[in-house]
Amino acid sequence: MIDPADFWSLLLPAVGLMLVLEGLLPLISPQRWRSVFEQAAKLADGQLRFLGLLALLIGGALLIFSLP
């Protein structure tokens, strides 16, 4: 079991890393980022939900398997 103090001490760096990774594409290639964003905006609600669920499951699995 994870100690709650460990969880909170890891949350801020995890959010920081997520923001760094999220900011790379618009920094490196703003036109490509805009194109991807426009394509995502055209997806149906069900498709967006599926992508969100897939990202959540992959991220959760990565977290679970990376913990000691």
N, C-alpha and C positions, 0 to 999 in steps of 0.2 A: 504494500500500500504506500502511496505517496504521502509524505508529510505535507500538510497544508502550507507550511512556511516555505517549503521547496517549490510548491506550485506557484505561489505568489512571487517568489524571487525569480522564477523563470518566465512569468507572463510578460513582463515589460520587455525583456530582450527578445522574446518570441514575436511580440507585436512590432518591435523595431525592425527585426529581420524581415518580417512580412512587408512592411512599408518600403524597405530598401528594395526588395525584390519587385514589388509592385511598381516602383518608380523607375526601374531600369528601362523598360520598353519605351515609355514616353520620353525619357532622356535621350536614349540612343537613336530612336527612330519615331519621332512624333507622327509622321504621316502614316506609317504602318500601324501604330497604336490607334490612331483615329479610324483607320479602315477596319481593324478588328472590332473596335467599339461599335461602329456603325453596323457591322454584320451581326454582332450580338444583339443589338437593339431590334433587329428584324426577326429574331427567333420568336417562336411561340412561347407562351408561358410554360407549357409542359416541358419544352426543350430546355428552357432556362432552369427550371426546377431540377431536371435530370442532371444537368451539368453541375448545379450547386450540390446536389446529393453526391455525385461522383467525387467532386473536390473534397467534400466533407469526409467521405469514407476513406479516400486515399490519404488525406491529411491525418485523420484519426489513426489509421493503420501505421503511418510513419511515426507518429508520436508514441503509440503503444510499443512498437518494436524497437524504438530507439531508447526507451527508458531502461535503466538498469534493473 
